[in-house]
Amino acid sequence: MEEPDSRNTPAMASSRNTPFPPPAEAAETTPPVDDSETIAPLPDGGGGGGDPPPPAAGRKRRRRKKQFPGMVPTACLRVLRPSSARSASVVYNEKLLDELIQMQINDAGPRRRGRGRPPSSSLRLARELDVEALIAMAVGFPIDSLTEEEIEANVVPVMGGVAQSNYIVVRNHILARWRSNPSVWVTEAHAMESIRSEHRALVSTAYAFLLDHGFINFGLASAVIAAPRRRPPSLPAPTVLVVGAGVAGLAAARHLLSLGFKVAILEGRDRPGGRVFTKKMECCASSTTPGVVAAADLGGSVLTGINGNPFGVLARQLGFPLHKIRDLCPLYLPDGRPVDTVIDSHLESAFNQLLDKVCKLRQAVIDELSSVDVSLGTALEAFRRAYGFANSSEERMLLNWHLANLEYANAAPLSDLSMVYWDQDDPYEMGGDHCFIPGGNGHFIRALAENIPIFYGRTVTRIQYGCDGVMVYANGQVFRGDMALCTVSLGVLKKGCIEFVPELPQQKQEAIKRLGFGLLNKVLMLFPHDFWGGGIDTFGHLTEDPSDRGEFFLFYSYSSVSGGPLLVALVAGEAAIKFENTSPIKHVERVLGVLRGIFAPKGIEVPEPLQVICTRWGSDKFTYGSYSYVAVGSSGDDYDILAESVGDGRVFFAGEATNRRYPATMHGALLSGFREAANIARASRRRSTIPVMDKVDVMEDPLNLDYLFQTPDFSFGSFSVLYDPYSSGSDSTSLVQVGIGDKNSGSASLFLYCLIPKKIVMDLAEIADDDNRLSMLYRSYGTKLVGRNGLGSAGESLVARIKVARTANLKT
């Protein structure tokens, strides 16, 4: 698809209307467009033929950037307010964007050389506004318009015009100010320090929007955690049941708690994180082998683009270093010979031109035949044949490697990818380097899950919703709440593992069927030592059989970030599907054969691994796959449909497969959790303002359970106890209330109950720590906690006796 020209790219509103002193006027520039109609021929082989083209960026997990009309690509951003006529020809590239954002993060201006005249105040302001706009764009905001969420929130009274332009400048300023130091809590007063007083209302509106939607003051910094919780949208505080403790569920729960909600997460596994799972691999020392240990990411492992990435913010807040994945990625032929760099560079260039051809074809399909779609694989093969591209054996193997890399980026065979919409998210792609977190992404998960009420081992099978709330069924228990947030994977939804009552709308069911949910597997190998060397982070392997092109096509070295000599082989495309039906022993034999074929010719011995893990995400009953993709017949609209709530704001959906802009990424899952927390809050506020019709004039029970437990007979930790007032023996039944969450800080999000003898109450009180008490209650006594309506006749009878006794005491 062709780049948007200057007529289609919106310009920044005039600076004369901004809340700041007026900077210089914006100048128009037109980015160069390469519209070549031919595919560059490949060299004949060998190393001759002049200088090769510059090596392509590292073979990271990435999609090819293609821009859609009306989108402003990060690689072609015009200078908004150039300092002079000379800068009118300047075009920001991604590297310059990285430098500008880094400059803002480091709170340092650009160095001036020589003794030139210092810039004027208006020019300095113009530069600051440019940087703030770039930061906002990196986070995901359009450069001169509002997001759909901002429009829904009515941040300005009239769309377009001066008010909207001023709001955008103010919003960008608040966002950039907090991003410059995300370890502090930015307030409205801080924002007003740089804004004219007559724009106080704009500051309040922008600040409230950014805070509600998790764009500022989010994360795990001490100042953020210590901030007082906000007043809930209605009283009593609504209860939200979150299904799934993956990244989306954890992000949503943490944000909902900060917004004043009561929250509980139901998780089927015995751990948080979902598809982000860091496992410790180790081998004890022996007489022949030193002890080694490594942290291995079995699922999500790469931060794909650090600019604007919320995980980059979390890393800064927690003091986690980032390891940039180095660009160097040598490729090796099946016989172990390295691929000629000239052939490699030229073929990659020609491969990208093939993709350009497909993009132009799909533009015609979109314009003329909107209902027609074919697979990306079919289209690429048709153009390959038409242009006589990659006909030799080595060229075909190289092409297949690039195709496997594309299948890795999308977790699907190219035969399943939509030619029209496979890369619909590219205009929003996070810029900057791809990075690892030393020690694995489990660091993030542990920090996000801390002090969040999570019920593990609760596999949800049914979500029932209506005008009065929701009921979530898990492992024979029923949990009641005002709203539910479903964050399970698209694979689980496709399998129909959760029954929704009433059924989901037909449109949502069809979107679930249309969208693809793909597969990526790994072989993680812990070796006695780093025999492959520490100078590279990745290397690739070519295969002769096209059907196996995705098997061990790419290796990641984690020796510099995992704490030990860990090497990971990726399995993508059709090979990832076959991988799950083959013995792990055979996989280990095959991958060792590949490694020995590469390193033996160099005189390097490949030792036996000390420990190996083969993932099988497609067989995992809590995921049934790895991440989503746009299948043939699907489009980006299906992500939006999956994100829609049902039941008039009773059941909401989050997860990477609900994020049209950032699907198939960890940050996409995190941002979807923030998004739905804001949507839940908005739905709760709307519901609280709707008058209740046909209200029955009935006195509320003055002795409800919450009132009774305000003065318990006994309490310890999060446990409160009411004794049977008409029986004092050690075997008498007691009603126990357990607050899930930190009651001392006022964050107890959910109360559950059980009936146990008084003597067991005394035993529990002797045990330190609530987790140990809950474990003993379940394991030693077989007692499960239930909701208020699950106490049964025995519980209701006890509650009635307590009420009678309390009423008598009130009268006397």
C-alpha positions in Angstrom: 0.0 0.0 0.0 1.3 3.4 -0.9 2.4 5.9 1.7 -0.1 8.7 2.4 0.7 11.9 0.7 0.7 15.4 2.1 -2.9 16.0 1.1 -4.1 13.1 3.3 -1.9 13.7 6.3 -3.6 16.1 8.8 -1.5 19.0 10.0 -1.1 20.2 13.6 -3.6 22.9 14.6 -2.3 26.5 14.6 -0.1 27.1 17.7 -1.8 30.5 18.2 -4.6 28.7 19.9 -2.6 26.6 22.3 -2.5 27.3 26.1 1.2 28.2 25.7 2.9 31.2 24.2 2.8 31.0 20.4 5.7 29.1 18.8 6.9 29.2 15.2 4.4 28.2 12.5 4.5 24.6 11.2 6.0 23.9 7.8 4.9 21.2 5.3 7.3 18.6 4.1 6.6 15.6 1.9 8.3 12.3 2.7 9.9 10.5 -0.2 8.0 7.6 -1.6 9.6 4.6 -3.3 7.2 3.3 -5.9 9.5 0.9 -7.7 7.7 -1.5 -10.0 10.6 -4.0 -10.3 12.1 -6.6 -8.0 15.9 -6.2 -7.7 17.8 -9.1 -9.2 19.9 -11.3 -6.9 23.7 -11.6 -7.3 25.1 -14.7 -8.8 26.5 -15.8 -5.5 29.9 -15.5 -3.9 31.0 -12.3 -2.3 31.6 -10.1 -5.4 29.5 -7.7 -7.2 30.3 -4.5 -5.3 29.3 -3.3 -1.9 26.2 -5.0 -0.5 23.3 -2.9 0.7 23.3 -2.0 4.3 22.2 -5.0 6.5 18.5 -5.0 7.4 17.4 -4.4 11.0 17.8 -7.5 13.2 15.5 -10.4 12.6 13.4 -9.7 15.6 9.8 -10.7 16.0 8.2 -7.9 14.0 5.8 -7.3 11.2 6.6 -5.4 8.1 5.4 -1.8 8.4 2.6 -0.9 6.0 0.7 2.3 6.4 -3.0 2.8 5.7 -4.4 6.1 4.3 -5.1 8.6 6.9 -2.5 7.2 9.4 0.6 9.1 10.4 3.5 6.7 10.3 6.2 7.1 13.0 8.9 6.8 10.3 7.5 9.8 8.3 6.5 12.2 11.0 6.8 15.8 9.8 8.5 18.4 12.0 5.5 20.1 13.6 7.1 23.5 14.2 10.5 23.7 12.5 12.9 26.3 13.9 13.9 27.6 10.5 13.2 27.2 6.8 16.2 25.0 6.6 14.4 22.3 8.7 11.5 22.2 6.3 13.1 19.2 4.6 13.7 17.3 7.7 11.8 14.1 8.1 11.8 12.2 11.4 12.9 8.6 11.2 12.4 6.0 13.9 16.0 6.5 15.2 15.4 10.3 15.6 12.1 9.5 17.3 13.9 7.2 19.7 16.5 10.0 20.4 13.8 12.6 21.0 11.9 10.4 23.4 15.1 9.4 25.2 16.0 13.1 25.5 12.7 13.7 27.2 13.1 10.7 29.5 16.6 11.8 30.5 15.2 15.3 31.1 18.1 16.8 29.0 18.0 19.0 26.0 20.0 18.6 22.8 23.6 19.8 22.9 24.4 22.9 21.0 27.7 23.1 19.3 29.9 26.2 19.2 28.9 29.6 20.5 25.8 30.2 18.5 22.9 32.3 19.6 20.7 30.6 22.2 17.2 29.7 20.9 14.4 32.1 21.7 11.8 31.2 24.3 9.2 30.6 21.6 11.5 28.3 19.8 12.3 26.3 23.0 8.6 26.0 23.6 8.0 24.8 20.1 10.6 22.1 20.6 9.1 21.1 23.9 5.6 20.8 22.2 7.1 18.7 19.4 8.7 16.3 21.9 5.5 16.1 23.9 3.5 15.3 20.8 6.0 12.6 19.8 5.7 11.0 23.3 1.9 11.1 23.1 2.1 9.5 19.6 4.5 6.8 20.8 2.0 6.0 23.6 -0.8 5.6 21.0 -2.5 9.0 20.7 -3.2 10.5 17.2 -1.2 13.6 16.5 -4.1 16.1 15.9 -7.3 14.3 16.7 -9.0 12.6 19.6 -9.2 8.9 20.3 -12.5 7.0 20.4 -12.2 6.8 24.2 -11.7 10.6 24.4 -14.7 11.2 22.2 -16.9 8.9 24.4 -15.6 10.7 27.5 -16.7 14.1 26.0 -13.4 15.7 26.8 -14.3 18.7 24.7 -17.8 20.2 24.2 -17.4 20.6 20.4 -15.3 18.4 18.1 -12.6 20.3 16.2 -11.6 23.9 16.6 -9.7 25.7 19.3 -10.9 23.8 22.3 -9.9 20.5 20.8 -6.4 21.8 19.8 -5.8 23.2 23.3 -7.0 20.0 24.9 -4.6 17.9 22.8 -1.6 20.2 23.8 -2.6 20.0 27.5 -3.1 16.2 27.3 0.3 15.7 25.7 1.9 17.9 28.3 0.5 16.0 31.3 1.4 12.7 29.7 5.0 13.7 28.8 5.5 15.2 32.3 4.6 12.0 34.0 6.5 9.8 31.5 9.6 11.9 32.3 9.5 10.5 35.8 7.0 7.7 36.3 8.2 7.0 39.8 6.2 10.0 41.1 2.5 10.7 41.3 1.7 13.7 39.1 -1.2 15.9 40.2 -3.4 18.4 38.6 -1.4 21.1 40.4 1.8 19.9 38.8 0.2 20.1 35.4 -1.1 23.6 36.1 2.5 24.9 36.8 3.0 25.2 33.0 -0.6 26.0 31.8 -2.4 29.3 31.8 -5.0 29.6 34.5 -7.8 30.2 32.1 -7.3 26.6 30.9 -7.8 25.0 34.3 -11.0 23.2 33.1 -9.0 21.6 30.2 -6.3 20.4 32.6 -9.0 18.9 34.9 -10.6 17.1 32.0 -7.4 15.8 30.5 -6.0 14.8 33.9 -9.2 12.9 34.8 -9.2 11.1 31.4 -5.5 10.1 31.6 -5.9 8.9 35.2 -9.1 6.9 34.6 -7.7 5.1 31.5 -4.3 4.2 33.0 -2.2 6.5 30.9 -0.6 8.2 33.9 0.1 7.3 37.5 -0.1 3.6 36.8 2.3 0.8 37.6 4.3 -0.4 40.5 6.3 2.6 41.8 6.1 3.2 45.6 4.3 6.5 45.1 1.7 4.9 42.8 1.0 2.0 45.2 0.8 4.3 48.2 -1.6 6.7 46.6 -5.1 6.7 48.3 -7.8 4.8 46.5 -10.3 6.9 44.7 -14.0 7.1 45.7 -15.9 4.3 44.0 -18.4 5.3 41.3 -21.3 4.2 43.5 -21.9 3.0 47.1 -21.5 0.4 48.2 -18.5 -0.2 46.0 -19.3 -2.5 43.1 -17.7 -5.9 43.0 -16.0 -7.1 39.8 -15.1 -10.8 39.3 -12.1 -11.1 36.9 -11.7 -14.4 35.1 -8.0 -15.1 34.5 -4.9 -13.9 36.2 -2.9 -13.3 33.1 -1.4 -9.9 32.2 -4.8 -8.4 31.2 -6.5 -9.7 34.4 -3.8 -8.5 36.7 -3.6 -5.0 35.1 -7.4 -4.6 35.2 -7.7 -5.8 38.8 -4.9 -3.5 40.0 -6.5 -0.5 38.2 -10.0 -1.3 39.4 -8.8 -1.4 43.0 -7.2 2.0 42.6 -10.6 3.2 41.3 -12.4 2.1 44.4 -13.9 -1.2 43.3 -14.0 -4.5 45.1 -12.2 -7.1 43.0 -11.4 -10.9 43.0 -9.6 -12.9 40.3 -10.6 -16.5 39.6 -7.6 -18.4 38.0 -7.6 -22.0 36.8 -3.9 -22.5 37.2 -1.9 -22.5 40.5 0.1 -19.5 39.4 -0.5 -16.0 37.8 0.7 -14.9 34.5 -1.1 -17.0 31.9 0.9 -17.1 28.8 3.8 -15.2 30.5 5.6 -17.8 32.5 9.2 -17.8 33.7 10.4 -21.1 34.9 13.7 -21.8 36.8 15.9 -24.3 35.0 18.8 -25.7 37.0 21.2 -28.6 37.3 23.1 -29.3 40.5 26.9 -29.4 40.5 28.6 -32.8 40.1 32.1 -34.1 39.9 32.2 -33.4 36.1 29.7 -30.5 35.7 29.4 -27.2 37.6 26.0 -26.2 38.9 24.1 -24.0 36.5 20.8 -22.2 36.8 18.8 -20.0 34.4 15.4 -18.2 34.2 13.5 -19.4 31.1 10.5 -17.6 29.6 8.3 -20.4 28.3 5.8 -17.9 26.9 6.0 -14.2 26.2 9.6 -13.1 26.4 10.4 -10.1 24.1 9.3 -6.5 24.7 8.5 -5.7 21.1 9.3 -2.0 20.9 10.2 -0.1 24.0 9.1 3.5 23.0 5.8 4.1 24.7 5.6 0.6 25.9 3.9 0.4 29.4 6.3 -2.5 30.3 9.1 -0.1 29.8 7.5 2.2 32.4 7.2 -0.8 34.8 10.8 -1.7 34.2 11.9 1.9 35.1 9.7 1.9 38.2 11.1 -1.4 39.4 14.7 -0.6 38.5 14.8 -3.5 36.0 17.6 -3.2 33.4 16.7 -3.7 29.7 18.8 -5.8 27.4 18.6 -4.6 23.8 18.4 -7.6 21.4 21.3 -7.1 19.1 20.7 -6.8 15.4 23.3 -9.3 14.2 21.6 -12.6 13.2 23.9 -14.9 11.1 22.1 -17.6 9.0 23.4 -21.1 8.4 22.7 -23.5 5.6 21.7 -27.1 6.3 25.3 -28.2 5.9 26.5 -25.7 8.4 28.0 -23.2 6.0 27.1 -19.5 6.7 24.8 -17.9 4.2 26.6 -15.4 2.0 25.8 -11.9 3.4 25.4 -10.3 -0.1 22.9 -12.9 -1.2 21.1 -12.6 2.2 20.8 -8.8 2.0 19.7 -8.8 -1.6 17.1 -11.5 -1.1 15.7 -9.8 2.0 15.3 -6.6 -0.1 13.6 -8.5 -2.9 11.4 -10.3 -0.3 10.2 -7.0 1.0 9.4 -5.9 -2.5 7.3 -9.0 -2.9 5.4 -7.9 0.1 5.0 -4.4 -1.5 3.4 -6.1 -4.5 1.0 -8.0 -2.3 0.1 -4.7 -0.5 -0.7 -3.0 -3.8 -2.9 -6.0 -4.8 -4.8 -5.9 -1.6 -5.5 -2.2 -2.0 -7.3 -3.1 -5.2 -9.1 -5.9 -3.4 -10.2 -3.5 -0.6 -11.3 -0.8 -3.2 -13.0 -3.1 -5.7 -13.8 -6.4 -4.1 -14.4 -5.7 -0.4 -15.8 -9.2 0.3 -12.9 -11.1 -1.3 -9.9 -12.3 0.6 -7.2 -14.9 0.0 -4.3 -16.1 2.1 -1.1 -14.2 2.2 0.8 -17.4 1.4 -1.1 -17.8 -1.9 -0.5 -14.2 -2.9 3.2 -14.3 -2.2 3.7 -17.5 -4.1 1.8 -16.2 -7.1 4.0 -13.1 -7.2 7.2 -15.2 -6.7 6.3 -17.2 -9.7 5.3 -14.3 -11.8 8.6 -12.5 -11.2 10.8 -15.6 -11.4 12.1 -14.8 -7.9 14.2 -17.2 -5.8 14.6 -20.1 -8.2 17.9 -21.6 -7.1 18.0 -24.0 -4.2 19.8 -21.6 -1.8 17.5 -18.7 -2.7 14.5 -20.8 -2.0 15.8 -21.9 1.4 16.5 -18.2 2.2 13.0 -17.2 1.1 11.5 -20.0 3.2 13.5 -18.7 6.2 11.9 -15.3 5.8 8.5 -16.8 5.4 9.0 -18.8 8.6 10.0 -15.5 10.3 6.7 -14.0 9.1 4.9 -17.1 10.5 6.6 -16.6 13.8 5.5 -12.9 13.9 1.9 -14.0 13.4 1.9 -17.5 15.1 0.3 -19.0 12.0 1.0 -20.6 8.7 0.9 -18.1 5.8 -1.8 -20.2 4.3 -4.1 -19.1 7.1 -3.2 -15.4 7.2 -5.5 -12.8 5.5 -3.7 -11.2 2.6 -5.9 -8.1 3.1 -5.6 -7.5 6.9 -2.8 -9.6 8.2 -0.8 -6.5 9.3 -3.6 -4.2 10.1 -2.0 -3.3 13.4 1.3 -2.1 11.8 0.5 1.7 11.9 0.3 1.5 15.7 3.5 -0.6 16.2 5.6 0.5 19.2 8.9 2.0 18.1 12.3 1.5 19.6 14.4 -1.5 20.4 13.2 -5.0 21.1 14.4 -6.0 24.6 14.7 -8.7 27.1 14.3 -8.3 30.9 17.2 -10.0 32.7 15.7 -12.8 34.9 12.6 -13.1 32.8 9.2 -11.5 32.6 8.1 -13.4 35.7 9.5 -10.3 37.6 6.6 -8.3 36.2 4.0 -10.9 37.0 5.1 -11.3 40.6 5.0 -7.6 41.1 1.6 -7.1 39.4 0.1 -10.0 41.4 1.3 -8.8 44.8 -1.6 -8.0 47.2 -4.2 -8.8 44.5 -7.0 -11.2 45.7 -6.6 -14.3 43.5 -8.4 -17.6 43.9 -6.1 -20.2 42.3 -7.4 -23.6 41.0 -10.8 -22.1 40.1 -11.5 -23.1 36.5 -14.5 -21.0 35.3 -17.1 -23.0 33.3 -20.1 -20.7 33.3 -20.7 -16.9 33.4 -24.4 -16.0 34.0 -25.4 -12.3 33.7 -28.5 -10.2 34.0 -29.8 -6.8 35.0 -29.0 -7.5 38.7 -25.4 -8.7 38.3 -23.4 -11.8 37.5 -22.7 -15.2 38.8 -19.5 -17.0 37.9 -19.3 -20.8 38.3 -16.0 -22.4 39.1 -15.1 -25.8 40.6 -18.5 -26.3 42.2 -18.6 -22.8 43.7 -20.7 -19.8 42.7 -19.2 -16.3 42.9 -21.6 -13.3 42.8 -20.7 -9.8 41.7 -22.0 -6.7 40.0 -19.8 -7.2 36.9 -17.4 -9.7 35.4 -14.3 -9.2 33.3 -13.4 -12.2 31.1 -9.7 -12.3 30.1 -9.3 -15.9 29.0 -7.5 -16.5 25.7 -9.2 -16.5 22.3 -8.3 -20.2 22.2 -10.5 -20.9 25.3 -13.4 -18.9 23.8 -13.1 -20.9 20.5 -13.2 -24.2 22.4 -16.4 -23.1 24.1 -15.0 -23.9 27.5 -17.1 -21.2 29.2 -20.8 -21.3 28.9 -22.4 -17.8 28.8 -25.9 -17.4 30.0 -27.6 -15.8 28.0 -25.5 -16.8 25.0 -23.1 -14.2 23.6 -24.5 -12.0 20.8 -24.3 -13.7 17.4 -21.9 -11.0 16.2 -19.4 -11.8 18.9 -19.7 -15.5 18.4 -18.9 -15.0 14.7 -15.9 -12.8 15.4 -14.6 -15.5 17.8 -14.8 -18.0 14.9 -13.3 -15.7 12.3 -10.2 -14.5 14.2 -7.3 -16.9 14.2 -5.5 -18.1 17.3 -2.1 -19.4 16.4 0.8 -21.4 17.8 4.4 -20.9 18.6 6.5 -23.5 20.5 9.9 -23.5 22.0 12.7 -25.9 22.9 14.5 -24.5 25.9 17.9 -26.0 26.6 20.2 -25.5 29.5 23.8 -26.4 28.7 26.9 -26.8 30.8 28.5 -23.8 29.1 27.8 -21.2 26.4 29.4 -22.9 23.4 27.8 -20.6 20.9 29.5 -17.5 22.2 28.1 -14.4 23.8 28.5 -11.9 20.9 25.1 -12.5 19.4 21.5 -12.8 20.7 20.1 -14.7 17.7 21.1 -16.9 14.8 19.1 -18.7 12.2 19.0 -22.1 10.4 17.8 -22.9 6.9 16.0 -26.1 5.9 15.7 -27.8 2.5 12.1 -29.1 3.1 9.6 -26.2 2.8 7.2 -28.0 5.1 9.8 -27.9 7.9 10.9 -24.3 7.3 9.6 -23.2 10.8 11.3 -26.0 12.7 14.2 -24.6 14.7 14.6 -21.8 12.2 15.6 -19.2 14.8 17.7 -19.6 18.0 17.7 -17.1 20.9 20.6 -16.9 23.2 19.6 -16.0 26.8 23.0 -16.5 28.3 23.4 -12.7 28.9 20.0 -12.3 30.6 18.9 -15.6 32.1 21.7 -16.1 34.6 23.0 -19.3 32.8 23.9 -20.8 29.4 20.3 -21.0 28.0 19.6 -21.5 24.3 16.0 -21.4 22.9 15.0 -22.8 19.6 11.7 -21.6 18.0 9.2 -23.7 16.2 6.7 -21.8 14.0 4.1 -22.3 11.3 3.0 -25.8 10.3 6.0 -27.2 12.2 4.6 -25.8 15.5 1.4 -27.8 14.9 3.3 -31.0 14.1 5.6 -30.4 17.1 2.9 -31.1 19.6 2.3 -34.6 18.2 6.0 -35.8 18.4 8.0 -37.1 21.3 10.1 -34.5 23.1 13.0 -37.0 22.8 12.9 -36.7 19.0 12.8 -32.9 19.2 15.9 -32.8 21.3 17.7 -35.2 19.0 16.7 -33.1 16.0 17.7 -29.7 17.5 21.0 -31.1 18.7 21.6 -32.4 15.1 21.0 -28.9 13.8 23.3 -27.3 16.3 26.1 -29.8 15.7 25.7 -29.3 12.0 26.4 -25.5 12.5 29.2 -25.7 15.1 31.0 -28.9 14.3 32.6 -27.4 11.1 34.0 -24.7 13.3 35.6 -27.2 15.6 33.1 -26.5 18.4 31.7 -29.4 20.3 28.1 -29.2 21.3 27.6 -30.9 24.7 24.5 -32.7 25.8 22.0 -30.3 27.5 21.6 -30.6 31.2 17.8 -29.9 31.1 15.3 -29.4 28.3 11.8 -28.1 28.2 9.5 -28.5 25.2 6.4 -26.2 25.3 3.0 -27.4 24.1 0.9 -24.3 24.2 -1.7 -25.7 21.7 -2.5 -28.5 24.2 -2.6 -26.3 27.2 -6.3 -26.3 28.4 -6.0 -22.8 29.7 -4.8 -21.3 26.4 -5.2 -23.7 23.4 -2.6 -21.7 21.5 -0.2 -18.8 21.7 -1.6 -15.5 20.3 -4.1 -14.2 17.9 -3.8 -13.4 14.2 -6.1 -12.1 11.4 -7.2 -15.2 9.5 -8.6 -15.3 6.0 -12.0 -13.7 6.1 -11.3 -11.8 9.3 -10.3 -8.2 9.9 -9.3 -5.8 12.6 -13.0 -5.1 13.2 -13.2 -8.5 14.9 -10.8 -7.4 17.6 -13.2 -4.5 18.4 -16.2 -6.8 18.4 -14.4 -9.1 20.9 -13.7 -6.1 23.1 -17.4 -5.1 23.3 -19.2 -5.7 26.6 -22.5 -7.6 26.8 -25.5 -7.6 29.1 -25.8 -3.9 29.2 -22.4 -3.4 30.9 -22.4 -6.6 33.0 -19.7 -8.7 31.3 -16.6 -7.2 29.8 -13.7 -8.7 27.8 -9.9 -8.0 27.8 -6.8 -9.7 26.5 -4.4 -9.3 23.6 -7.2 -10.7 21.2 -9.4 -7.7 22.2 -6.8 -5.1 21.3 -7.0 -4.1 17.7 -3.9 -1.8 17.9 -1.5 -4.1 19.8 -2.7 -7.8 19.4 -0.4 -10.7 20.0 1.8 -8.7 22.5 2.2 -8.5 26.2 1.7 -4.7 26.2 -1.5 -5.2 24.2 -2.8 -7.4 27.0 -1.8 -5.0 29.7 -3.4 -2.0 27.9 -6.6 -3.9 27.3 -6.8 -4.5 31.1 -6.5 -0.7 31.7 -9.0 0.0 29.0 -11.7 -2.3 30.4 -11.1 -1.0 34.0 -12.0 2.4 32.6 -15.0 1.0 30.7 -16.3 -0.8 33.9 -16.0 2.5 35.9 -17.9 4.4 33.2 -20.6 1.7 33.1 -20.9 1.8 36.9 -21.2 5.6 37.0 -23.9 5.5 34.3 -25.8 2.8 36.1 -25.7 4.8 39.4 -27.4 7.7 37.7 -30.3 5.7 36.3 -33.3 6.0 38.5 -34.7 2.7 39.8 -38.2 2.1 38.5 -41.0 0.4 40.3 -39.0 0.4 43.6 -40.7 -1.5 46.3 -41.1 0.4 49.6 -39.5 -2.1 51.9 -37.4 -1.3 54.9 -33.8 -2.5 54.5 -32.8 -5.1 57.0 -30.9 -3.0 59.7 -29.1 -6.2 60.8 -27.7 -7.4 57.5 -24.5 -9.4 57.5 -22.2 -6.5 56.8 -23.7 -4.8 59.9 -23.4 -7.9 62.1 -19.7 -8.3 61.2 -18.9 -4.7 62.2 -18.8 -6.0 65.8 -17.6 -9.6 65.5 -17.2 -11.8 68.5 -13.6 -12.6 67.5 -11.2 -11.5 64.8 -7.7 -12.3 63.6 -6.0 -11.3 60.4 -8.6 -11.1 57.7 -10.9 -13.5 59.6 -14.0 -12.3 61.6 -16.1 -14.6 63.6 -19.7 -14.6 64.9 -20.5 -17.3 67.5 -23.8 -19.0 68.0 -25.4 -17.0 70.8 -27.4 -20.0 72.1 -24.5 -22.5 72.2 -21.2 -22.0 73.9 -19.5 -25.4 73.5 -16.3 -26.0 71.5 -18.4 -27.9 68.9 -20.9 -25.1 68.4 -21.1 -23.7 64.9 -19.5 -20.4 64.1 -20.0 -18.1 61.1 -16.6 -17.0 59.7 -16.1 -14.1 57.3 -12.8 -13.9 55.3 -11.9 -10.6 53.7 -9.9 -11.2 50.5 -7.4 -8.4 50.3 -5.6 -6.2 52.8 -8.4 -5.1 55.3 -6.0 -2.9 57.2 -5.5 -0.7 54.1 -9.2 -0.7 53.3 -8.7 -2.8 50.1 -10.6 -5.9 51.2 -12.3 -6.5 47.8 -14.6 -9.5 48.6 -16.0 -11.2 51.6 -16.5 -15.0 51.6 -17.9 -17.2 54.4 -17.9 -20.6 55.9 -19.4 -22.5 58.9 -16.9 -24.3 61.2 -16.9 -25.5 64.8 -15.6 -23.0 67.4 -12.6 -25.2 68.2 -11.4 -25.0 64.6 -11.7 -21.2 64.9 -9.3 -21.3 67.9 -6.9 -23.6 65.9 -6.9 -21.1 63.0 -6.2 -18.2 65.3 -3.0 -19.9 66.5 -1.6 -20.0 63.0 0.5 -17.2 61.6 -0.4 -15.6 58.2 -3.8 -15.7 56.4 -2.4 -17.8 53.5 -1.5 -20.6 56.0 -4.9 -20.3 57.6 -6.7 -20.6 54.3 -4.5 -23.6 53.3 -5.2 -25.3 56.6 -8.9 -24.6 56.3 -9.1 -26.3 52.9 -6.5 -29.0 53.2 -6.9 -30.1 56.8 -10.6 -29.5 57.3 -12.0 -29.7 53.7 -13.8 -26.5 54.1 -14.5 -24.2 51.1 -15.3 -20.6 51.3 -18.6 -19.5 49.7 -20.5 -16.3 48.9 -23.3 -14.9 51.0 -26.0 -16.9 49.2 -24.1 -20.2 49.5 -24.4 -20.7 53.3 -27.3 -23.0 52.9 -30.1 -23.6 55.4 -27.7 -24.2 58.3 -26.0 -20.9 57.7 -29.3 -19.0 57.3 -30.6 -20.5 60.5 -27.4 -19.4 62.4 -27.7 -15.9 60.9 -31.3 -15.7 62.0 -30.4 -16.7 65.6 -27.6 -14.1 65.7 -30.0 -11.4 64.5 -32.6 -12.4 67.2 -29.9 -12.1 69.9 -28.6 -8.8 68.6 -32.1 -7.4 68.4 -32.8 -8.4 72.0 -29.6 -6.7 73.0 -30.6 -3.5 71.2 -33.9 -3.4 73.0 -32.3 -3.8 76.4 
